[in-house]
Amino acid sequence: MENVTISIKNTTNPTIIKFEADRFLTQHESYEFNTIDDAAPSPIAQQLFYLPFVKKVYISGNFIAVERFNIVEWPDVQEEVAEQIATYINEGGVILTDTSIKKKVPVTVYAESTPNPSVIKFVANKKLVHNYHEFKSIDDAKNSPFASELFHFPFVKSVFLDENFVSITKYDIAEWNDITMELREFIRAYIENGKDIVLIDGQNSIEKKDDALDAKFEAHDDISKEIINILEEYVKPAVASDGGNIEFQSYDANSKTVKVILQGACSGCPSSTFTLKNGIENMLKEMLNGKVNTVEAING
């Protein structure tokens, strides 16, 4: 294997520098070490703590980030640290000796209302999943320990996961005022303890899904491709901010009808019809002049 190359990257925090490798150092896990004793599972982190200016060490993916005390400035020492890390790795040094130890990372979760009164969106300060997932029942959630546990709350009707948020649809037996704090604390503790969100969501599944999506996209006619691109660029970000998702299903050239699938907070939302007719439909009519007459929604 070729020697690893380490690049020095500044961060928004002037006391923290990232030393980025040209390959992965951990298996999609993140670790934070505050002391040399804390860093027992990571020989390279322990070695870095022997430097008198090292305050904290973070290891994640393809980088090692180091926070310094104010006794030095990074421009004076960063090249030597980068060289030390590169030499250690290239001489076969171990990054982690016990990957079963998952460091707790401080997690914050806040609740956001959505246009759908039956749905609240819980937003975390870290990425939860790479791909969106929707679960309508506990049977659907067999590949998601997180969703499975949420379904043990008697008022949870469905669960939608995407990026850094989870949208929860409730049954009418409970009011949000009575259950929001309980759900938020459960979600925060679950994430902070490093427990699995979904079991099949790694890099391989992303690549397979991306390949499948590319193949599916190429199979569409030109107008359908235009519609998909408009939905992806202009509609999806706004829908995601409301705790939902929209997917293209079909386009009928004869009737000029577009069918879309609504998920998460958008599914069954009383205002979704208005959004479709006055937002998405008008946008497609304007941007694809004469090619679209109607947009119909199917609740996911």
DOGU-523840 format. One line per 10 residues: number of its first residue (from 1); for each residue x, y, z of N, C-alpha, C. Coordinates in steps of 0.02 Angstrom, whole numbers, plus 50000, padded with zeros to 5 digits. Atoms other than C-alpha are relative to their C-alpha. Example, Ala and Ser with C-alpha at 12.3 -4.5 7.8 and 13.67 -1.06 7.14 Angstrom:
# DOGU-523840
1> 50045 49941 50000 50615 49775 50390 50045 50060 50000; 49958 49941 49997 50684 49947 50357 49961 50055 50037
END
This chain:
# DOGU-523840
1> 50042 49941 50000 50000 50000 50000 50044 50062 50000; 49962 49938 50002 50063 50174 49959 49996 50036 50066; 50000 49961 49938 50110 50289 50100 49942 50049 50002; 50054 49952 49990 49973 50396 50172 50027 50071 49993; 49983 49929 50005 49976 50582 50133 49955 50039 50047; 50038 49960 49952 49921 50706 50266 49998 50073 49976; 50009 49930 50018 49849 50876 50219 49977 50039 50061; 50020 49957 49944 49829 51020 50341 49941 50043 49979; 50061 49963 50017 49655 51097 50342 49980 50044 50060; 50026 49955 49948 49600 51250 50441 49927 49985 50014
11> 50071 50007 49984 49432 51247 50530 49975 50069 50021; 50029 49936 49979 49313 51384 50585 50023 50019 50071; 49973 49987 49934 49390 51367 50759 50076 50008 49995; 49928 49990 50011 49567 51443 50757 50044 49957 50045; 49959 50043 49957 49624 51327 50897 50001 49927 49976; 50005 50070 50024 49579 51169 50798 50024 49996 49927; 49975 50014 50067 49671 51103 50646 49982 49927 49983; 50014 50068 50024 49619 50951 50542 50060 49975 49960; 49948 50033 50038 49753 50832 50480 49966 49945 49960; 50042 50042 50043 49667 50749 50333 50041 49950 49961
21> 49965 50053 50036 49724 50582 50263 49966 49986 49933; 50029 50016 50066 49698 50522 50084 49969 49930 50000; 50036 50064 49993 49613 50364 50150 49964 50001 50068; 50038 50002 49937 49493 50316 50290 50044 49972 50056; 49963 50022 49940 49568 50296 50464 49956 49961 50047; 50047 50037 49957 49411 50233 50553 49942 49974 49956; 50058 50030 50036 49259 50131 50501 49937 50041 50014; 50059 49956 49995 49137 50278 50493 49979 50014 50072; 50014 49984 49930 49151 50305 50681 50038 50063 50019; 49968 49940 49976 49197 50463 50776 50020 49991 50073
31> 49974 50007 49933 49301 50475 50934 50026 50068 50023; 49975 49939 49969 49342 50618 51052 50037 49982 50063; 49959 50016 49942 49483 50609 51178 50022 50066 50033; 49986 49939 49963 49507 50740 51315 50065 49997 50041; 49939 50008 49961 49658 50669 51408 50038 49939 49973; 49960 50057 50022 49798 50544 51381 49971 49935 50025; 50032 50061 49973 49707 50419 51493 49937 49984 49961; 50061 50006 50040 49546 50449 51397 50015 49966 49934; 49981 50023 50067 49642 50404 51238 50029 49929 50000; 49972 50068 49997 49687 50227 51295 49984 49957 49939
41> 50014 50042 50059 49597 50148 51145 50036 50022 49936; 49969 49973 50061 49700 50254 51023 50073 50018 50013; 49928 49986 49990 49891 50242 51026 50023 50065 49966; 49979 49939 50033 49907 50384 50901 49977 50062 50038; 50025 49943 49960 49798 50499 51008 50043 50007 50062; 49957 49996 49941 49903 50454 51161 50067 50031 49983; 49936 49971 50021 50061 50496 51065 49994 50076 49991; 50010 49928 50011 49990 50666 51017 49994 50037 50066; 50008 49967 49935 49948 50704 51199 50068 50012 50034; 49934 49985 49973 50135 50698 51238 50026 50068 49978
51> 49983 49931 50019 50147 50862 51143 49967 50047 50050; 50026 49960 49944 50126 50995 51279 49943 50047 49982; 50052 49953 50020 50008 51103 51177 49935 49967 49980; 50059 50035 50023 49881 50968 51135 49947 49997 50056; 50055 49996 49952 49714 50995 51224 49950 49944 49989; 50048 50053 50017 49596 50874 51133 50019 49969 49934; 49989 50035 50064 49606 50746 50993 49934 49970 49977; 50060 50028 50030 49463 50700 50877 50022 49956 49941; 49985 50044 50056 49472 50553 50757 49933 49980 49968; 50063 50016 50035 49337 50528 50625 50013 49991 49926
61> 49995 50009 50073 49330 50455 50450 50071 50002 49976; 49933 49995 50030 49485 50514 50358 50042 50055 50030; 49959 49946 49972 49552 50645 50478 50010 49992 50075; 49987 49991 49928 49628 50679 50648 50000 50075 50012; 50003 49929 49983 49583 50849 50721 50030 50009 50069; 49967 49987 49936 49685 50924 50861 49983 50071 50023; 50012 49934 49969 49635 51065 50977 50060 50017 50043; 49940 49979 49964 49781 51164 51051 49984 50045 50059; 50000 49948 49949 49810 51261 51209 50031 50063 49969; 49977 49936 50029 49855 51444 51182 50074 50014 50010
71> 49928 49988 49990 50039 51419 51222 50039 50001 49935; 49969 49997 50066 50077 51401 51036 49949 50024 49948; 50043 49986 50057 50007 51456 50868 50010 49944 49950; 49995 50057 50046 49968 51324 50736 50053 50008 49946; 49949 49994 50052 50080 51397 50599 50071 49981 50023; 49933 50016 49974 50229 51365 50714 50011 49925 50008; 49991 50071 49983 50195 51180 50744 49963 49952 49953; 50044 50045 50037 50069 51112 50617 50037 49954 49952; 49963 50043 50046 50197 51047 50491 50031 49941 50036; 49969 50054 49961 50287 50947 50626 49947 49949 50022
81> 50053 50046 49979 50121 50874 50688 49977 49957 49941; 50021 50037 50060 50069 50826 50511 50052 49946 49983; 49947 50049 50015 50238 50741 50485 50000 49943 50051; 50002 50051 49948 50224 50650 50651 49943 49951 49987; 50057 50043 50013 50051 50583 50606 50013 49956 49939; 49985 50039 50061 50106 50530 50430 50051 49946 50014; 49948 50049 49984 50262 50443 50497 49972 49943 50041; 50030 50051 49956 50163 50352 50631 49959 49951 49958; 50043 50044 50040 50036 50285 50506 50040 49959 49951; 49962 50034 50051 50162 50242 50372 50048 49948 50028
91> 49959 50051 49968 50266 50143 50496 49957 49945 50031; 50044 50054 49978 50113 50035 50531 49969 50011 50069; 50029 49985 49935 50055 50123 50689 49924 49989 50001; 50071 50015 49993 49882 50077 50755 49961 50063 50016; 50043 49943 49986 49745 50208 50751 49957 49986 50061; 50044 50019 49945 49625 50117 50867 50012 49927 50018; 49990 50069 49978 49653 49961 50972 49935 49967 50020; 50064 50028 49978 49474 49940 51034 49944 50040 49968; 50052 49963 50036 49343 49993 50907 49931 49989 50029; 50066 50010 49968 49205 49929 51020 49983 50059 50046
101> 50012 49943 49955 49227 50085 51127 49978 50059 49958; 50026 49942 50036 49117 50221 51056 49996 50058 50049; 50000 49942 49957 49147 50391 51130 49934 50037 49994; 50060 49960 50002 48995 50489 51179 50016 50069 49970; 49993 49933 50029 48978 50646 51074 49940 50040 50023; 50057 49960 49978 48873 50786 51148 49949 50010 49945; 50053 49996 50051 48707 50786 51056 49946 50048 50024; 50059 49958 49986 48573 50918 51049 49946 49982 49950; 50058 50014 50042 48400 50888 50980 49947 50053 50016; 50055 49952 49988 48266 51019 50955 49940 49980 49957
111> 50062 50018 50034 48085 51001 50902 49976 50059 49958; 50028 49950 50045 48009 51095 50755 49930 49979 49980; 50067 50015 50026 47826 51106 50712 50004 49997 49924; 50003 50006 50073 47779 51064 50532 49931 50023 49977; 50067 49982 50024 47633 51114 50420 49947 49947 50015; 50046 50054 49984 47557 50946 50466 49992 49996 50076; 50008 49999 49927 47482 50958 50642 50011 49932 50034; 49989 50066 49971 47505 50770 50666 50074 49981 50002; 49928 50016 50007 47693 50779 50635 50043 50053 50033; 49948 49956 49975 47839 50854 50730 50067 49974 49975
121> 49934 50016 50026 48016 50859 50662 50051 50011 50056; 49948 49995 49949 48159 50823 50784 50067 50003 49964; 49938 49987 50037 48324 50894 50721 50060 49991 50046; 49940 50012 49961 48493 50833 50785 50058 50041 49972; 49942 49963 50022 48662 50920 50776 50053 49954 49968; 49955 50045 50035 48739 50770 50688 49961 49959 49948; 50032 50040 50053 48704 50664 50534 49977 49933 50029; 50028 50063 49975 48591 50516 50572 50002 49945 49947; 50002 50049 50054 48574 50429 50403 50026 50032 49936; 49977 49976 50066 48644 50442 50227 49943 50003 49950
131> 50058 50004 50046 48481 50396 50139 49936 50008 50041; 50062 49993 49962 48302 50435 50185 49967 49931 50009; 50035 50062 49984 48197 50297 50265 49932 50018 50029; 50067 49989 49972 48010 50290 50301 49974 49934 50027; 50027 50060 49967 47929 50166 50422 49928 50014 50021; 50071 49991 49985 47741 50148 50433 49977 49957 50060; 50019 50044 49944 47740 50012 50567 50064 49969 50028; 49942 50032 49969 47855 49916 50683 50026 49943 49957; 49977 50053 50046 47860 49775 50554 50044 50029 49945; 49959 49966 50050 47929 49899 50426 50070 50014 50027
141> 49939 49973 49969 48064 49949 50550 50050 49946 50022; 49957 50054 49976 48153 49781 50569 50074 50015 49988; 49930 49982 50013 48314 49856 50495 50020 50065 50035; 49984 49939 49964 48305 50009 50609 49984 49992 50074; 50011 50005 49928 48329 49981 50796 49970 50065 50029; 50024 49935 49976 48296 50167 50821 49926 50008 49988; 50071 49995 50016 48128 50167 50732 49960 49949 50040; 50035 50053 49962 48081 50002 50816 49986 50023 50071; 50011 49977 49931 48106 50080 50988 49950 50057 50002; 50049 49946 50002 48007 50235 50938 49929 49972 49996
151> 50067 50030 50006 47860 50122 50891 49975 49970 50065; 50023 50024 49935 47856 50061 51070 49962 50054 50039; 50043 49948 49972 47782 50229 51115 49930 49991 49968; 50066 50017 50027 47594 50197 51095 49970 50053 49954; 50028 49946 50041 47563 50365 51012 50037 50010 49934; 49962 49991 50063 47692 50345 50870 49967 49960 49944; 50035 50031 50057 47605 50309 50705 50049 49983 49944; 49950 50014 50052 47750 50324 50581 50062 50041 50013; 49935 49969 49989 47933 50374 50574 50033 50012 49932; 49964 49984 50062 48028 50463 50435 50069 50028 50018
161> 49931 49979 49986 48219 50483 50438 50032 50027 49938; 49962 49973 50057 48325 50592 50327 50055 50045 50028; 49943 49958 49981 48499 50669 50349 50006 50006 50076; 49990 49988 49929 48497 50746 50524 49934 50009 50039; 50063 49992 49964 48313 50737 50571 49957 49938 49997; 50052 50052 50000 48171 50619 50615 49933 50035 50007; 50068 49975 49996 47990 50664 50581 49955 49945 50027; 50043 50049 49968 47865 50576 50692 49927 50020 49992; 50072 49990 50006 47680 50560 50652 49967 49965 50059; 50033 50028 49941 47569 50533 50805 49928 49981 49985
171> 50072 50013 49999 47400 50456 50832 49965 50056 50039; 50037 49946 49967 47264 50572 50895 49989 49988 50075; 50011 50015 49929 47265 50487 51067 50042 50045 50045; 49956 49958 49959 47401 50609 51125 50007 50069 49969; 49987 49932 50023 47437 50795 51114 50075 50013 50002; 49928 49986 50003 47609 50860 51065 50026 50031 50065; 49978 49968 49938 47617 50966 51222 50017 49950 50055; 49990 50051 49948 47612 50807 51326 50058 49952 49985; 49953 50053 50019 47737 50701 51230 50065 50025 49968; 49941 49975 50037 47864 50814 51141 50064 49995 50041
181> 49940 50002 49958 47986 50828 51287 50025 49928 50009; 49982 50070 49990 47982 50640 51317 50034 49971 49938; 49971 50025 50062 48017 50601 51134 50068 50032 49987; 49937 49966 50013 48153 50732 51119 50056 49972 50044; 49949 50026 49955 48246 50665 51271 50018 49928 49981; 49985 50069 50022 48230 50485 51210 50046 50001 49939; 49961 49996 50062 48299 50533 51038 50071 50024 50016; 49934 49973 49983 48442 50635 51113 50044 49946 50033; 49962 50051 49963 48496 50496 51233 50019 49942 49954; 49987 50055 50046 48483 50363 51097 50059 50016 49955
191> 49946 49979 50045 48596 50460 50978 50065 50007 50038; 49940 49988 49960 48718 50510 51115 50035 49936 50020; 49971 50064 49981 48743 50329 51165 50029 49961 49941; 49968 50031 50059 48801 50288 50988 49966 49938 49975; 50036 50060 50022 48667 50158 50957 49982 50005 49926; 50013 50002 50072 48625 50103 50780 49934 50034 49983; 50061 49968 50025 48499 50210 50687 49966 49953 49950; 50022 50052 50047 48480 50092 50538 50057 49952 49990; 49949 50052 50007 48572 49930 50504 50030 49998 49931; 49975 50001 50068 48591 49952 50316 49999 50071 49974
201> 49998 49931 50022 48648 50127 50278 50072 50023 49988; 49929 49983 50007 48836 50118 50250 50019 50022 49930; 49975 49974 50063 48946 50173 50106 49981 49955 49941; 50017 50046 50055 48913 50016 50002 49928 50009 49979; 50071 49992 50018 48725 50040 50013 49988 50067 49966; 50006 49935 50033 48745 50224 49966 50019 49994 49927; 49976 50007 50069 48846 50178 49812 49951 49958 49958; 50048 50042 50037 48723 50040 49763 49936 50040 49985; 50061 49961 50010 48575 50157 49788 50012 50054 49948; 49984 49949 50049 48661 50295 49690 50002 49971 49929
211> 49997 50033 50065 48697 50173 49548 49930 49984 49974; 50069 50017 50019 48516 50115 49549 49961 50062 49980; 50035 49937 50016 48452 50294 49551 50023 50027 49933; 49974 49976 50065 48566 50341 49406 49970 49960 49943; 50028 50042 50052 48505 50193 49305 49926 50015 49990; 50071 49984 50004 48324 50233 49346 49989 50067 49966; 50006 49933 50030 48349 50416 49300 50010 49996 49924; 49984 50004 50072 48426 50372 49131 49946 49964 49961; 50054 50037 50034 48278 50258 49092 49940 50045 49986; 50057 49955 50010 48157 50406 49100 50006 50038 49933
221> 50000 49957 50058 48105 50511 48951 50027 50070 50020; 49967 49935 49988 48178 50687 48932 49958 50047 50045; 50042 49956 49960 48027 50778 49007 50000 49977 50073; 49997 50026 49932 48026 50664 49159 50065 50019 50034; 49935 49980 49972 48211 50700 49183 49999 50073 50021; 50005 49929 49983 48175 50887 49179 49960 50009 50064; 50043 49995 49940 48037 50865 49309 50039 49978 50062; 49961 50026 49944 48150 50761 49422 50052 50051 50022; 49949 49950 49984 48288 50892 49412 49971 50061 50035; 50033 49943 49968 48167 51032 49456 49979 49983 50072
231> 50020 50021 49932 48098 50934 49605 50061 49996 50046; 49940 50008 49959 48274 50895 49666 50029 50067 50021; 49966 49936 49987 48339 51073 49652 49957 50050 50037; 50041 49946 49973 48190 51181 49698 49949 49979 50054; 50055 50021 49956 48062 51076 49792 50025 49961 50060; 49979 50044 49945 48153 50945 49896 50029 50038 50061; 49973 49965 49941 48253 51068 50005 49945 50032 50043; 50054 49968 49963 48094 51162 50053 49958 49948 50036; 50040 50054 49970 47999 51000 50085 50037 49970 50060; 49960 50029 49946 48142 50932 50192 50000 50046 50061
241> 50001 49953 49944 48141 51091 50297 49935 49995 50039; 50065 50011 49966 47959 51048 50338 49994 49929 50028; 50001 50067 49971 48008 50871 50391 49975 49946 49954; 50027 50049 50047 47956 50781 50233 50044 49986 49940; 49963 50016 50061 48009 50717 50064 49951 49992 49942; 50041 50009 50060 47943 50713 49886 50040 49960 49949; 49968 50042 50050 47983 50583 49754 49958 50000 49936; 50034 50006 50065 47940 50582 49569 49977 49928 49991; 50023 50068 50015 47831 50433 49522 49992 49989 49925; 50012 50012 50071 47774 50457 49342 49979 50065 49965
251> 50024 49945 50042 47735 50576 49199 49963 49970 49940; 50041 50023 50057 47596 50546 49071 50000 50055 49948; 49994 49949 50052 47634 50639 48911 49934 50017 49968; 50065 49987 50032 47456 50621 48845 49957 50048 50042; 50040 49957 49957 47368 50698 48995 50041 50056 50032; 49953 49951 49970 47522 50799 49047 49992 50002 50076; 50010 50006 49928 47497 50735 49224 50064 49973 50033; 49943 50022 49961 47639 50719 49350 49974 49971 50065; 50017 50030 49936 47621 50600 49497 50062 49998 50044; 49945 49999 49952 47729 50622 49652 49979 49963 50063
261> 50013 50034 49936 47745 50526 49815 50022 50047 50056; 49985 49958 49942 47738 50626 49977 50015 49955 50060; 49979 50040 49943 47828 50558 50131 50011 50045 50061; 49986 49963 49939 47859 50608 50311 49943 50047 50018; 50050 49951 49978 47769 50765 50369 49953 50019 49943; 50042 49981 50057 47702 50793 50193 49943 49950 49987; 50050 50052 50011 47605 50630 50191 49939 50012 50044; 50062 49989 49963 47425 50663 50239 49994 50070 50029; 50002 49932 49973 47462 50846 50276 49941 50039 49970; 50058 49963 50027 47305 50955 50261 50020 50054 49951
271> 49980 49945 50045 47405 51092 50174 50038 49975 49939; 49960 50025 50056 47492 50975 50051 49966 50011 49933; 50036 49987 50063 47355 50994 49920 50010 50071 49977; 49988 49929 50017 47373 51183 49927 50072 50009 49974; 49929 49995 50021 47563 51166 49915 50010 49973 49930; 49994 50031 50066 47546 51051 49765 49973 50047 49947; 50034 49962 50052 47423 51159 49670 50030 50069 49991; 49978 49931 50005 47490 51330 49712 50076 50008 50000; 49927 49997 50000 47674 51287 49726 50030 49958 49945; 49966 50045 50046 47739 51134 49636 49969 50001 49931
281> 50033 50001 50065 47608 51129 49498 50013 50064 49961; 49988 49936 50034 47627 51314 49457 50072 50006 49978; 49930 49997 50018 47816 51298 49458 50015 49958 49938; 49988 50044 50057 47816 51151 49338 49967 50027 49936; 50033 49970 50058 47690 51237 49224 50041 50057 49971; 49961 49941 50022 47798 51393 49218 50066 49980 49970; 49933 50019 50022 47966 51306 49197 49998 49952 49941; 50007 50048 50056 47902 51173 49074 49939 50020 49960; 50058 49970 50034 47785 51280 48971 49966 49952 49952; 50040 50042 50045 47647 51175 48894 50009 49925 50010
291> 49986 50072 49991 47715 51008 48957 49966 49970 50061; 50032 50024 49938 47626 50997 49126 49934 50036 50011; 50066 49970 49984 47442 51023 49165 49982 49990 50074; 50022 50018 49932 47418 50936 49333 50053 49962 50038; 49957 50040 49956 47516 50870 49481 49955 49965 50050; 50039 50040 49952 47439 50729 49584 50047 49969 50051; 49958 50027 49946 47504 50668 49751 49974 49933 50023; 50016 50064 49969 47510 50494 49822 50036 50001 50067; 49969 50001 49934 47540 50484 50009 50041 49937 50009; 49955 50056 49991 47689 50376 50049 49981 49957 50060
END
